[in-house]
Every structure is written in structure tokens, then in C-alpha cells.
């Protein structure tokens, strides 16, 4: 008896352009409230069980971790933004997403730094890299990778690219986000909850970016 084809879960996910404004607003609020709640849970008490369990990640694959961490530094993003602006000179349709992505990146960077000051969580005591002076929650690397690349992944998902290309872009984005999060754990720079908090804050920032992107679309009547 022939096997029935399995349903394609990804194909049933609506494109970003089909997600209603109200739903996207609730997504943003959910990510933001989850980030704040997690911050209050982990930042004013000793490391949780989850953070203790994540301790074995530290000290392994240090060379790869340093490369990935350096790839998530703000100067790298600044270089990418310059390249985007140059590309806009040749493809004018890139101007709107490029400007929104740059704005989203800068806002995410500033909000992440402000949250570090507010939660003021100490860094782990086991370091395998030069000490950083900022606080631990949230991970700025995790925040920026989701805010910037997550925004572009959403833009690609609502574009006219082939479905296969969209899936590969989503997989590449997920792999990059997880790799950079792992690098922060491997270097002992963050607890697991810091990285999760950064993912949540980055998702909120990317979602806000998509709201702005949609609002600036003259053809969008949703």
C-alpha cells in the first residue's frame, strides 16, 4: 500500500505579507513580555538549573567560537549595512528593506545595551575570552543576529523567490543564530538564559521592523 505524503508544515505557514497587522502586533508583544519576564526571573537570583546545565558548553571549540563571536560584532554589521546601501544604488527596490533593517539593527543594539544596564546581571565567572565590561542579560550577539538576519529572512519569505530558496534561507538563518548563540556559551561570556533572552528581544525587534516595513509599503492595504 503506497505511503501517504506527509503534509508540508512549512508550506502551510503564511507568508509574512499575509500575516495580519493585529497578529504581528501580538507576536511582538509576546516576544517582548517573554523577554522581560525571563529577565526578572534570572537576573536577580543565582544561576538557574538551566544555566548550570549549560556550563559544560564552555571551553570547547574556542577557535570556532571566537570566529563566530567576531562575526556577530557590530563593526561587521556596519560593513554589511554599507554594502546594502551600495546595492541600493543598483537595485532601488532594496532601499526600503535596507533602510528598515539598518534602523532595526541600531534600535536593537541600543535597546539591548539599555536592558543590560537595567537588569545588571553579572557575567559567568568562567571566561575563555577577554572580559567584556557590559552586563550579561541579554546577549547582544543573540539579539542582533535575530533582529537583523531575522528581518531579512522575513522579507525573503514574502518575496517572489522560489519556495525551495526560501526554505534554505530559513535554515541558514536558524543555523547562524544557533551557532552564534553557542559561541557565547563556549567562550563563557553568557549563560544560556542570556542567549534565550537575546533571541526573544531580537525577535521582538525584527517583528517591529516588519511592522515598519509593511507600513512603508504603498501597495499594502492590509
WORA-V556361 format. One record per pair of residues at least 12 apart in sequence whose ideal C-beta (glycine too) atoms are under 10 Angstrom apart, sorted by sequence separation. I is the first residue (numbers start at 1). GAP is how many residues later the second one is. D is the distance in Angstrom with one decimal. If there is no record, write none. Layout:
# WORA-V556361
i = {I,I}
gap = {GAP,GAP}
d = {D,D}
This chain:
# WORA-V556361
i = {86,123,124,156,157,183,84,85,122,123,153,156,157,181,182,84,85,120,121,122,123,155,156,181,184,83,84,120,121,122,180,181,119,120,121,153,154,81,84,85,117,118,119,120,121,152,153,156,178,181,81,84,116,117,119,153,177,180,181,116,118,119,153,154,81,82,115,116,149,150,153,80,81,113,116,152,153,177,178,80,112,113,115,116,177,115,116,149,150,153,77,78,81,116,149,150,153,77,80,81,112,115,149,177,112,177,78,111,112,113,116,146,149,150,77,78,112,115,145,149,77,112,112,113,146,74,77,109,112,145,146,149,74,77,108,111,112,145,145,109,145,146,74,108,109,112,142,145,146,108,111,141,142,144,145,108,105,108,109,142,105,108,109,141,142,104,107,108,141,106,139,142,105,108,139,141,142,104,105,108,141,104,105,140,139,101,102,104,105,139,101,104,101,103,104,136,141,142,101,140,141,150,101,139,140,100,101,139,143,147,151,138,139,142,143,146,147,150,154,158,136,137,139,141,142,145,146,149,150,153,154,97,98,101,129,136,137,139,140,141,142,143,144,145,146,147,148,151,152,155,97,100,129,132,136,138,139,142,143,146,147,150,151,154,155,158,137,138,139,142,143,146,147,150,151,154,158,97,98,129,130,131,132,136,137,138,139,141,142,143,144,145,146,147,148,149,150,151,152,97,128,129,131,132,136,137,138,139,140,142,143,144,146,147,148,151,155,96,97,128,129,130,135,137,138,139,142,143,146,147,150,151,154,69,127,128,129,137,138,139,142,143,146,147,150,94,124,126,127,128,136,137,138,140,141,143,144,146,147,148,151,66,97,126,127,138,139,140,143,147,151,65,66,124,125,126,138,139,143,65,124,137,138,123,124,58,62,74,123,124,59,62,72,73,74,77,81,123,124,58,59,60,72,73,76,77,80,84,123,55,58,59,72,80,121,122,54,58,71,72,74,77,121,124,55,72,73,77,123,43,69,72,77,80,121,43,51,68,72,121,47,71,43,44,47,119,35,39,43,44,45,72,121,39,42,43,44,47,68,43,47,116,119,32,36,39,40,42,43,35,39,38,36,39,115,36,115,112,112,115,112,108,111,112,111,43,43,108,111,112,42,43,108,111,42,43,42,108,109,40,108,111,39,104,107,108,38,39,38,105,108,104,105,107,108,35,104,107,35,104,72,104,105,71,72,101,103,104,107,103,104,72,102,35,68,71,72,100,101,104,71,72,100,103,104,100,103,68,69,72,100,67,68,71,72,97,100,101,68,69,70,97,99,100,65,68,69,99,100,31,64,65,68,69,100,67,68,96,97,100,65,66,69,96,99,64,65,68,69,64,65,68,97,65,66,69,96,61,62,65,66,96,60,61,64,65,96,63,65,57,62,65,57,60,61,62,57,58,59,60,61,62,57,58,59,57,58,59,56,57,58,59,24,55,57,58,54,57,58,58,55,51,16,19,57,54,55,16,17,54,55,16,17,19,54,15,16,19,51,52,53,54,16,17,18,51,52,54,16,17,50,51,54,15,16,17,50,51,14,15,16,48,50,51,13,14,15,47,48,47,48,47,50,10,42,42,43,15,42,43,11,41,42,10,39,42,43,8,38,39,42,10,11,38,41,10,13,38,39,8,38,10,37,10,35,36,39,34,35,38,39,34,35,37,38,35,36,34,35,36,34,35,33,34,35,31,32,35,36,31,32,34,35,30,31,34,31,32,33,31,32,30,31,32,30,31,28,29,31,32,27,28,31,32,27,28,30,31,28,29,27,28,27,28,26,27,28,25,28,24,25,27,28,24,27,24,25,24,19,21,24,16,19,17,21,16,21,19,17,16,17,16,24,21,17,21,20,17,19,18,17}
gap = {12,12,12,12,12,12,13,13,13,13,13,13,13,13,13,14,14,14,14,14,14,14,14,14,14,15,15,15,15,15,15,15,16,16,16,16,16,17,17,17,17,17,17,17,17,17,17,17,17,17,18,18,18,18,18,18,18,18,18,19,19,19,19,19,20,20,20,20,20,20,20,21,21,21,21,21,21,21,21,22,22,22,22,22,22,23,23,23,23,23,24,24,24,24,24,24,24,25,25,25,25,25,25,25,26,26,27,27,27,27,27,27,27,27,28,28,28,28,28,28,29,29,30,30,30,31,31,31,31,31,31,31,32,32,32,32,32,32,33,34,34,34,35,35,35,35,35,35,35,36,36,36,36,36,36,37,38,38,38,38,39,39,39,39,39,40,40,40,40,41,41,41,42,42,42,42,42,43,43,43,43,44,44,44,45,46,46,46,46,46,47,47,48,48,48,48,48,48,49,49,49,49,50,50,50,51,51,51,51,51,51,52,52,52,52,52,52,52,52,52,53,53,53,53,53,53,53,53,53,53,53,54,54,54,54,54,54,54,54,54,54,54,54,54,54,54,54,54,54,54,55,55,55,55,55,55,55,55,55,55,55,55,55,55,55,55,56,56,56,56,56,56,56,56,56,56,56,57,57,57,57,57,57,57,57,57,57,57,57,57,57,57,57,57,57,57,57,57,57,58,58,58,58,58,58,58,58,58,58,58,58,58,58,58,58,58,58,59,59,59,59,59,59,59,59,59,59,59,59,59,59,59,59,60,60,60,60,60,60,60,60,60,60,60,60,61,61,61,61,61,61,61,61,61,61,61,61,61,61,61,61,62,62,62,62,62,62,62,62,62,62,63,63,63,63,63,63,63,63,64,64,64,64,65,65,66,66,66,66,66,67,67,67,67,67,67,67,67,67,68,68,68,68,68,68,68,68,68,68,69,69,69,69,69,69,69,70,70,70,70,70,70,70,70,71,71,71,71,71,72,72,72,72,72,72,73,73,73,73,73,74,74,75,75,75,75,76,76,76,76,76,76,76,77,77,77,77,77,77,78,78,78,78,79,79,79,79,79,79,80,80,81,82,82,82,83,83,85,86,86,89,90,90,90,91,92,93,93,93,93,94,94,94,94,95,95,96,96,96,97,97,97,98,98,98,98,99,99,100,100,100,101,101,101,101,102,102,102,103,103,104,104,104,105,105,105,105,105,105,106,106,107,107,108,108,108,108,108,108,108,109,109,109,109,109,110,110,111,111,111,111,112,112,112,112,112,112,112,113,113,113,113,113,113,114,114,114,114,114,115,115,115,115,115,115,116,116,116,116,116,117,117,117,117,117,118,118,118,118,119,119,119,119,120,120,120,120,121,121,121,121,121,122,122,122,122,122,123,123,124,124,124,125,125,125,125,126,126,126,126,126,126,127,127,127,128,128,128,129,129,129,129,130,130,130,130,131,131,131,132,133,134,135,135,135,136,136,137,137,137,137,138,138,138,138,139,139,139,139,139,139,139,140,140,140,140,140,140,141,141,141,141,141,142,142,142,142,142,143,143,143,143,143,143,144,144,144,144,144,145,145,146,146,147,149,150,150,151,151,151,152,152,152,153,154,154,154,155,155,155,155,156,156,156,156,157,157,158,158,159,159,160,160,161,161,161,161,162,162,162,162,163,163,163,163,164,164,165,165,165,166,166,167,167,167,168,168,168,168,169,169,169,169,170,170,170,171,171,171,172,172,173,173,173,174,174,175,175,175,175,176,176,176,176,177,177,177,177,178,178,179,179,180,180,181,181,181,182,182,183,183,183,183,184,184,186,186,187,188,190,190,191,191,193,193,194,194,195,196,197,197,198,198,199,200,201,202,203,203,204,205}
d = {9.9,7.3,7.3,9.8,7.6,9.7,8.6,6.4,7.2,4.6,8.7,4.9,7.2,9.3,8.3,4.3,8.6,9.8,5.3,6.2,9.6,9.8,8.3,4.3,8.4,9.6,8.8,5.0,4.3,9.5,8.7,8.3,6.5,8.8,4.1,5.7,9.7,7.8,7.1,8.0,8.3,8.8,8.2,8.4,9.0,8.3,6.0,8.9,9.4,7.5,9.7,7.1,5.1,6.8,4.6,9.9,9.6,9.4,7.1,4.1,9.2,7.9,8.5,9.5,7.8,9.8,8.7,7.5,9.4,10.0,4.4,9.1,4.9,7.0,6.7,8.0,8.8,9.6,9.5,9.3,9.2,9.3,7.2,7.2,7.0,5.9,9.5,8.7,6.6,9.9,9.7,9.4,7.0,7.4,5.2,9.7,9.6,8.9,8.9,9.1,9.7,9.4,9.7,8.2,6.0,10.0,8.9,9.4,8.2,7.1,10.0,8.7,6.3,7.6,5.8,9.9,4.7,8.6,8.6,7.0,9.3,9.4,9.0,9.6,9.9,8.5,9.9,7.2,4.4,6.4,6.0,9.5,9.5,8.3,8.7,7.9,7.3,5.0,9.5,7.8,9.0,9.5,6.4,5.5,6.4,8.6,7.4,4.9,9.5,5.9,9.1,9.7,9.8,8.8,7.8,9.8,9.9,8.3,8.3,6.7,6.6,3.7,9.6,5.3,5.2,9.7,8.0,7.5,7.5,9.7,8.8,10.0,6.1,9.9,7.1,7.4,6.9,5.5,4.9,9.4,5.5,6.9,9.9,9.2,5.4,8.7,8.8,9.2,8.3,9.2,6.2,5.4,9.2,9.9,9.8,9.8,8.3,7.9,9.9,10.0,8.1,9.2,5.1,7.8,9.3,7.2,6.2,4.8,9.9,9.4,9.4,8.6,8.9,7.5,9.6,7.3,10.0,6.3,6.6,8.8,8.0,8.2,9.7,9.6,4.7,8.2,5.5,9.0,6.5,8.3,8.3,7.8,9.5,7.9,9.5,5.8,7.9,9.4,9.4,8.1,7.8,8.3,8.1,8.5,8.4,7.9,8.2,8.1,9.0,9.1,7.3,8.6,9.4,9.7,6.5,8.8,4.5,7.6,4.2,7.9,4.3,8.4,4.5,8.1,7.9,9.2,7.1,5.7,4.8,2.7,7.8,2.7,8.0,3.9,8.7,5.3,9.2,9.6,9.8,9.1,9.3,10.0,6.4,9.0,5.0,8.0,8.6,6.8,5.2,8.8,9.7,6.6,5.4,8.4,8.8,8.5,8.5,9.3,9.5,4.9,7.3,4.2,8.8,9.6,5.1,9.7,8.4,7.0,6.8,8.9,4.9,6.7,8.9,4.0,7.9,4.5,7.0,9.4,9.5,5.1,7.1,9.5,9.2,9.8,3.7,3.6,8.1,4.3,7.5,5.1,8.5,6.6,8.2,7.3,7.4,4.9,6.1,5.5,4.1,8.2,6.3,9.2,5.9,9.4,9.1,9.7,9.1,9.6,4.8,8.4,9.4,8.4,8.4,9.3,9.6,9.3,8.8,9.9,8.9,8.9,9.8,9.0,9.4,4.5,7.1,7.6,9.0,9.5,7.1,7.1,7.7,7.8,6.8,9.6,8.3,9.8,5.2,9.2,9.9,7.9,5.2,9.7,8.4,8.2,7.3,7.4,5.7,8.3,6.7,7.0,7.5,7.9,9.3,9.3,9.8,6.4,8.9,7.3,6.1,5.4,9.9,9.1,8.3,8.0,9.6,9.3,7.8,9.4,8.6,8.0,8.6,5.4,4.1,9.7,9.5,9.8,9.4,6.3,9.1,8.3,7.3,9.6,8.1,8.9,7.2,9.7,8.9,6.2,8.7,9.6,6.6,6.4,9.8,9.9,8.8,9.9,8.2,8.6,5.8,7.2,9.6,9.1,8.7,8.0,9.6,9.5,9.9,6.9,4.0,8.9,9.8,9.7,9.3,10.0,8.4,7.1,8.1,7.9,9.8,4.1,9.9,9.6,8.6,9.8,8.6,7.9,8.0,6.9,9.1,8.0,4.8,9.8,9.6,7.9,8.2,9.3,9.5,9.5,7.2,6.9,6.3,9.6,6.9,8.3,9.9,8.4,8.1,7.2,8.8,8.6,9.1,5.1,6.3,6.8,6.5,9.6,10.0,8.7,9.3,10.0,4.0,9.8,5.6,9.5,6.3,8.1,8.2,7.2,8.6,8.4,8.9,5.7,9.9,7.7,8.5,9.4,6.6,8.3,6.9,9.6,9.0,7.0,8.7,8.5,9.8,9.2,9.7,3.5,9.8,7.3,8.8,9.3,9.8,9.3,8.6,8.9,4.7,9.7,6.7,7.6,7.1,9.4,5.5,7.3,8.8,8.3,9.9,5.3,7.2,7.5,9.7,9.7,5.3,8.5,8.4,9.0,5.4,8.5,9.2,10.0,9.0,9.8,9.5,4.7,9.2,7.5,4.6,9.4,9.7,9.4,8.4,9.5,3.8,6.7,9.5,7.9,8.7,9.6,6.3,7.0,7.3,7.5,8.7,6.8,8.6,8.9,4.0,8.6,6.2,7.2,7.9,9.4,9.4,8.3,8.9,7.5,5.7,8.1,9.3,3.8,7.1,7.5,9.4,8.3,7.8,5.1,9.6,9.9,9.5,9.9,6.5,9.1,6.8,9.3,5.5,7.0,9.7,9.8,9.9,5.7,9.6,9.7,9.2,6.3,7.1,4.0,6.2,8.6,9.3,5.6,7.2,7.0,9.8,8.8,9.4,4.1,5.9,8.6,8.9,9.7,8.7,9.9,9.9,9.1,8.0,9.1,8.8,9.1,9.5,6.5,9.1,4.6,9.8,10.0,3.8,9.2,7.3,8.8,9.3,8.9,7.6,8.5,9.0,8.6,7.9,4.0,9.3,9.8,5.2,4.0,8.1,5.5,8.7,5.7,3.9,9.0,5.5,5.6,9.4,4.6,9.1,8.1,6.2,8.4,8.2,9.4,8.7,5.9,8.7,9.3,6.5,8.1,8.5,9.8,7.2,9.4,8.7,8.7,4.4,9.3,7.1,7.9,7.9,8.4,8.7,9.1,8.9,9.2,6.3,9.5,7.6,8.5,9.1,9.5,9.8,6.1,9.5,6.6,6.0,9.7,5.2,7.5,9.7,9.9,8.9,9.1,9.3,9.1,5.5,6.8,9.0,8.7,8.6,9.3,9.6,8.8,8.9,9.8,3.9,9.1,5.1,4.7,9.1,9.3,9.1,8.8,7.7,8.5,9.8,5.1,7.5,8.9,6.5,9.0,7.4,8.6,8.5,8.9,9.0,4.4,4.4,9.0,3.9,9.1,8.4,8.6,8.3,8.2,8.8,8.8,7.9,5.4,6.4,8.9,8.4,8.8,9.1,9.5,9.0,9.1,9.8,4.1,5.2,5.7,9.7,10.0,9.8,8.4,8.8,6.0,9.5,9.1,7.0,9.1,9.6,6.4,7.2,5.8,9.7,7.3,7.8,10.0,8.3,9.7,7.2,6.2,8.8,9.0,9.9,8.7,7.7,8.3,9.7,9.5,8.6,6.2,6.5,7.6,8.6,8.2,7.7}
